[in-house]
Amino acid sequence: MFKLFQSRNQKATGSVDSIIVGLGNPGSKYKNSRHNVGFLLIDRLAEKYGVRVNRIRFKGLTATAVMDGKKTLLLKPSTFMNLSGQSVTEAMRFYKLPPEKVLIVFDDISLPVGKIRIRRGGSAGGHNGMKNIIYLSGSDTFPRIKIGVGAKPHPDYDLADWVLSSFGRQEYPGLVKALTDSVDAAALIIGGHTDRAMSQFN
C-alpha cells in the first residue's frame, strides 16, 4: 500500500498546492452542532498532520499541512456559514488556485449520520455555505465531501434549529466513523485519487 501521509514533523513553507475548507459557524455556542461538521473535520486533519489551526488569515483560521507530499491549507472560515465564500475566494485568489484544487467539506441533512458522499462538483444542494461559495467564485466545480447529519426528526421541525442542534449520544459512533472516513477520503482527493475516494466511500 502506497504511503498516504508524510512525516508529522515535515514543515510546509511558501505557497500551497491545494486548500481544504471545512464549513461551520464560529463561536462556542455552535462548536458541536450538526452545521459544524466541516470544522470538526478540519480539527481531525490538524491532529492527524500535527498542525494547529490558529493562524488568522483569509477571514478565517488556518494552518498548512503536508499531505501526500502536497502543501495544503486547512481553512475554517470565521465569516459565518452564509458568507463562507468571502473567506474561500480570498484564499483562492491569494494562492491563484482553481476551484478544482479547493476541497469543501460540509454537512448534509439528506444523509444519515455515519455516511459521507464525495462529489467532483455540482449544485449547492440547498446548502447556504456552498451557495455563497459558488456565487462569489462563479464556479461549481469544487470537489466536496458531504458529511451526513441526519434528516429532521419530523416535517414541522425548523431546519435552522435542526442543523444548529447538537448530536445525540447515540449518534456519536456514526459521527466518529464519518469523520474518520472523511480524513482518509480527503487524503486521497488531495493526492489526486478522487475516483478511488468515491469508489471507496460513496
N, C-alpha and C positions, 0 to 999 in steps of 0.2 A: 504493500500500500504506500503510495507516494506521500511525502511529508507535506501536510497542510499548513503547519504553523512554524514560524521562525522562533528562534530563542526569545524568551520573555524579556531578556535584558538587551535585546538589539534595539538601538536607538533610531528614531526616524527624524530626519532633518530635511530642510528645504521644502520643495513642492510636494504635492501628493498626487497619487495615481487615480484615486477614487475617493468617494465620500459615502459613508453610511449615516443616514439620518433616522433617528428614532423620534416619532411624533408623540407629543404629550402636552400637558399644561404645567407650567412652573408653579412652585409653591407646595408647602407641606400638606395642605388640605386635599390635593389631588394625587399625592405621591403613589398610592397603591390602587388607584381607580382603574377601571377597565380601559378608559381612554388613554391611559399612560403606559400601556404595554410596550410601546416603542421606546420610551425612556428606560423601562426595565431591561429591554434587550441591549441597549447601549451599555448599561451598567454591567451586564453579564459579559459583553465583549471586552470591556475595560478590565474586568477582573481576569479574564482569560489571557489577555495580552499584556498584563502588568502595567497598565497606564491609569492615570486619574483624569476624569473628565471635569476639569476645573478651570480651564483657561477661557476667559471671556473674549469671544470673537464672533463675528457674523451674527450678532443679535442672539447669541446662544452660548452654551458651554461646550467646549471642545477638548479633544485630545488627539494625538496622532499615534497610530499603532502600525506595526509592520505585520501584514497578513499575506501569507504565501509569497513573501518577498516584495510585496507592494505596499508602499506607504499610503495609509488610509486614514482620512479624517473621520473621527467619530463626532457626531453633532447632535446636541439636544437643543432645539430652538427654545428661546425664552420669550417668544412673541405671543404665546397662547395659540391654541390649535388653529383657529380660523385665519391666522396671519402667518402660518408656517412658511409660506412661500417667500416672505421677506428675508428670512434667515437663509433658506436654501439657495435662492438665486444670488444672494450676496456672496456666499461661499463659492458657488459655481463660477461667477464672474471673476473672482479673485484668482482662482486656480485654472481658469479657462477650460473647464471640463464640460463635455456634452451631457445631456440627461442620461445617456446610456451608461455613464460612469458614476451615477448617483443612485444608490440603493435606498429606497424609502421603506421604513418598517412602521406599520400602524395596525390598529385594532379593526376587527371585522365582526359585526353582530350577526352576519349570516353563517358564520362558522361556529361550531360548538367549542367550548373550552378544551384545549388539548390538541386542536387541529391547526395547521398552518396551510397557506396556499401561496405559491410563488407564481408571479406573472412577469413577463418581459415588458409590459406596458398596458395601456388601455385607459378607460374612463376612470373617474374618481369613485364611481360606485356609491355615490351619496356621501362620501366621507369629506367633511369640510376642510380638513387639513390638506388632503390631496387636491381638492378643488382649487384651493388658493395657490398651491404649488404649480399646478397645470396652467392656471390663469396667468400668473406672473411670469412663468418661463415660456409660455406659448407652445409647450410640448407635453405630450402624454406618453413619451417613450421611456419613462423612468422604470427600471426594474423595481419590483416590490415584493416584500414579504408581508402577507396579511395574517395576523395572529387572531385566532378565534377567541371571542369573549362571551359568546352565547347570545341567544335572542332574548328579547324582553319576555318576562315571565307571563304576561298577558297583554292583549292588544291595547288596553287602555293605559298601560304603564307609560309614563312620559319618557321619551327616548333620551333626552338630556339627563334626566335623573338616573336612567339605567346606565349609560356609559360613564357617568361620574360616580357610580356606586363602586364599592369595594368587592373583591371576590369573596365568596363564601368559603368557609373552611374546607368543605367537601370538594371545592373546585381547585384547591391548591395543587394536588398531584398533576392534574391536567395542565395547569398553568406552567408548572416546572418543566413538564415534558415539552410543551410548546416552545418555551424559551430555550431549552437545550437543543431542540431540533433547529430552531432559528439561528442559533450560534453556528451550528455546523453548516446550515444552508448558506448563511452569509459568507462563510469562508470559501465555499465552493463558488459562489457567484463572483466574489472579488477575484478569485483565481481564474475566472473565465470559463467556469464549468456550470453555467446556468441550466443547460439541458439536464445534466446529471442531477442537479439540485431538484429540479422539477420532477424528474422521474423518481427520485428517492423519497421526496417529502409530500408531493401533492396527492 
